[in-house]
Amino acid sequence: MLSRTWWFVLLSSAAASGHPVCLNEYDFIIVGGGTAGLTVANRLSELSNITVAVIEAGGEVFDNPNVTNVDDFTVALGTPIDWQYISTNQSHAAGQTIAYHSGKALGGTSTINGMTYVRAEKSQIDSWGEIGNAGWSWDDLFPYYKKSEDSSYPTAAQLSSGVTYVPGDDGETGPLKVGYPYGLLNGSFHTVVESTWQALDLPHNVDVNGGSVRGFTIWQSTLDMAANVREDAARAYYYPVEARPNLHIFLNTTANRIVLKDNSGAAAAAGVEITSSDGTVSSLNCSREVILSAGSLRSPAILELSGIGNPSILEKHGIAVKVDLPAVGENLQDQPNTNLIYSTNSTFNGSIVYVAYGAMSDFFAEWDTNIDTQSYAETVSAAVNNTITASSLEYLFNIQYNLLQAGVPNAETIMETTLNLGLGLSGLLLSAFWLLMPFSRGNVHISSIDPKVYPEINPNFFLVDFDLQIQIAIARWTRKFWATEPMKSLITAEISPGYKALPENATDPEWAEWVKASSTAAMMPRELGGVVDEKLMVYGTENVRVVDASVMPFQVSGHLSSTIYAIAEKASDMIKETDPIDPSTFTASDISVLRQALYDNSILVFRKQGINPPALEKLASIWDEDMINVHSSGKDQVRDPRSILSRNNGARLPAAPNVQVIGNGEFHDYEGIEYMDFRHVDSAEFHAEPLAEEELADGQTRFYRWNQDGPLYENLPGKVTLIHAVFVPKLPD
């Protein structure tokens, strides 16, 4: 039995070329240069006034033919760009171990996957909001699916091969190129396949990417049709912007753990400890957030190595508990995969990307009479040592049951020729099929304090016996397809498993024996076993997010990559909204809150909550080219005021004879100002004051400015509003 190479874990649920230097501090550090990580890195680094570092364990594969070739997607599996994880022995699946393929390269798993672009079912995304995740629904996520996508319309030849689509469902201006392979099989074979599925009452689906997945269709692929190469996350989101000076990629670098500050409140990340390719251990520092995008199998391990997780697991490895969060690494949901192989009376000179999605009623008669969600919940809770309560699981399983009752597809079967697999032309056809929404749950946890040691992965395949019953029903359904006209007339033999190994009238126990032998950060409320909230922030921390597949609370019927891109696009916007950093988003109404910083013989401190920067149209002088050039050469980029007061940035400036006092104010947590922007209250004119300094004197703070030439620095009026400042931290006594 193989495992489908994507999964979900309950987390709720050396610099690249051109960047040879490391900054003393980054605004954001992203762990993982894969599908989600590079998407977020691209969107955040659009803002020139912030800095982003990406830590990636692999190297570049831009010219690697094992990656770029659109027909040979399997050849990269088992090579150095594949993590090659192995599961624990599966006691409910004939004791076998399962290989997990995950991309270890810039671009992550998008460099080695099957390039399938199929979105989730609408009601599945809606279910994320139903369990308490405000702002997560199909209507919320659909614009981000489109934002990420640059879809190419099919050619005339592709249309004649059976391609259909709904134009309004596709994005046309995003970074990710999506299209159809040129080598699609032409002729009558598509009609044969479609007619056979229709004989089994499965309809044709014109476009599976509009929120309704059930039916038979030709899927889109993540490929650049113009260049005829795979479109991975690096090609889409990194290489077009690699020249940005505020985006640094650290390749062949392992993220060991998040470095947390010593404080009594919520855990706060100060940076990330890394190991470079030569074995050197060092740390990257951050001022805003650490974002984990290392994937479902590595993100939970990094949290645990950082002291965030189940105390019993952390203490076993001698790791101090920073955040007690037992659900980290739980809720691993994987889809068992089984294959059928047939020989035909034809030789296929093209590739096929055919997929059929079936609801329970399509392949499992009277299935709902066998459902016992309470029993399933008790079984799973016991298997994970009650880290998630049976009552919480039963609540979630009932939602999953409701999705199945509503007709959400729970079976996927795909067809491929040997050309798809890079094996040349032949008359063989492969049919692979999956159970899409299993009730079984597993986990992934560290097995050592050494970050180089792989985590222990236990998907618990078929822990819930009902999953095995469903997989058997899907196998029967798929085999029935091949034995139904007009497809039946093309088949000469079943190669695997073959009717000798598994007779046509095989019993359920015989099917079960064959299936079993051949076949981590959910976004949920904390009380349901969640690890991240609806903003993807890890519970118990103030600046650690998870943005990857592990945040999904339930499986989706489509393929993951499209949904991961959409989640990462949405997460990028949430980050900007949570901590405003883009002057282009300011509105005129924001100016009213600046009264809290009115300079009138004293300066009132900006409060962190509820303070926004001024309107964009009044910022021209602050953001003029000269000022940006002056300040970008210093220690800190220009920042917005709301975030500044929570940061310790800058360096103390020496006193100088050409400095004059411009006011007093009480600042108890800071010793100096490196940079200050201010507004003339009467004229609403904005100015920037570089190189200002603050000193402590008799319990008050005096503000100075350099006596420079020019209208920006002479004759300050009696009233100014402090817009922004880079503060120097108060030194210990």
Buried (B, 14 or more C-beta within 10 A) or exposed (E): BBBBBBBBBBBBBBBBEEBEEBBEBBBBBBBBBBBBBBBBBBBBBBBBBBBBBBBBBBBBBBEBEBBBBBBBBBBBBEBEBBBBBEBBEBEBBBEBEBBBBBBBBBBBBBBBBBBBBBBBBBBBBBBBBEBBBEEBBBEBBBBBBBBBBBBBBBBEEBBEBBBEBEEEBBBEEBBBBBBBBBBBBBEEBBEBBBBBBEBBEBEBBEBBBBBBBBBBBBBBBBBBBEEBBBBBBBBBBBBEBEEBEBBBBBBBBBBBBBBBEEEEEBBBBBBBBBBBEEEEEEBBBBBBBBBBBBBBBBBBBBBBBBBBBBBEBBEEBEBEBBBBBBBBBBBBBBBBBBBBBBBBEEEBEBBBBBBBBBBBBBBBEEBEEEBBBBBBBBBBBEBBEEBBBBBBBBBBBBBBBEBBBEBBBBBBBBBBBBBBBBBEEBBBBBBBBBBBBBBBBBBBBBBEBEBEEBBBBBBBBBBBBBBBBBBBBBBBBBBEBBEBEBBEEBBEEBEBBEEEEBEEEBEEEBBBBBBBBBBBBBBBBBEBBBBBBBBBBBBBBBBBBBBBBBBBBBBBBBBBBBBBBBBBBBBBBBBBEBBBBBBEBBEEEBBEBBEBBBBEEEBBBBEEEEBBBBBBEBBEBBBEEEBBEBBBEBBBBBBBBBBBBBBEBBEBBEEEEEBEEBBBBEBEEBBBBBBBBBBBBEEEBBBBBBBBBBBBEEEEBBBBBBEEEEEBBEEBEEBBBBBBBBBBBBEEE
